[in-house]
Amino acid sequence: MRRCTSNVFSTFNVVSRIVRYSSQYIQGFSPSPGVREYFYFIDHQGQLFLDDAKHKNFTSCFKDKAFLSFFFKRLKLNSTGKYNDNFPYLSPCGREMNYIRCYDRPVVFQHVLDRHGNMIEYEDIETFTDDSSDHEQLSYGGLGCNLVTKFQPHLLHMSHKNGHVYHPTSDRTGGVGLVASKLAFWLSKNFICEPKDSSSPSHFMWKGTKHKLDNTWTNDIKWKDHLSKDMCT
């Protein structure tokens, strides 16, 4: 069986030879010569799993950095016309089609990185200071500085519907990324509500500066009515 990059995909070569059945798809199915279909799930912490994995936790998620980099850098909206309702995202690898669904959003920001690309510890976020220009970044995919989006604190958005925190990302993946719950917990300490009884934050304090939140970028976002039931730990 032809593989796109044998080194990158060596972590699940055995899985690629197994055909498993679901009510919605056949894992590893070949709809035409040379083409294989696989199905994945991304949880609320940004961990990646085979969709039909019985137990979804840190032990069973993918951890190989080369594979994760290859997978997430090719992540995009599913415009194939196949499985769109249940798997709205896609990460193609040559003739291998990797269909993706997720708890909320496929891009899940896990850490804030400083201007040197170093992770800012969660407990230091509330008091973080740096006299340099705004060079902080948000990392995702479990890849640290190898997969990032520029951090724009004034564009953080806390949803009044589900309490989740979001930040813009590439239009290629839908334009909005979810802030992982661990990171959102610490970032939320810097939200300011004016007036105090407001249901949503109006400002965000970052590096000693109070930023007025601009949520106009969310006006055209299509929000999910129901989050996936696959809430993993």
ZIRA-V263643 format. One record per helix or strand of 2 or more residues. SS is the DSSP state (helix for helix, strand for strand). FROM is the first residue (numbers start at 1). TO is the last residue. Records with the same first field share a line. If there is no record, write none. Layout:
BEGIN
SS: FROM-TO, FROM-TO
END
This chain:
BEGIN
helix: 8-16, 65-73, 122-124, 144-146, 153-155, 171-173, 181-190, 216-218
strand: 20-21, 26-27, 36-42, 48-50, 75-77, 89-93, 96-102, 108-113, 137-140, 148-150, 157-158, 165-168, 176-179, 191-192, 203-206, 209-212
END
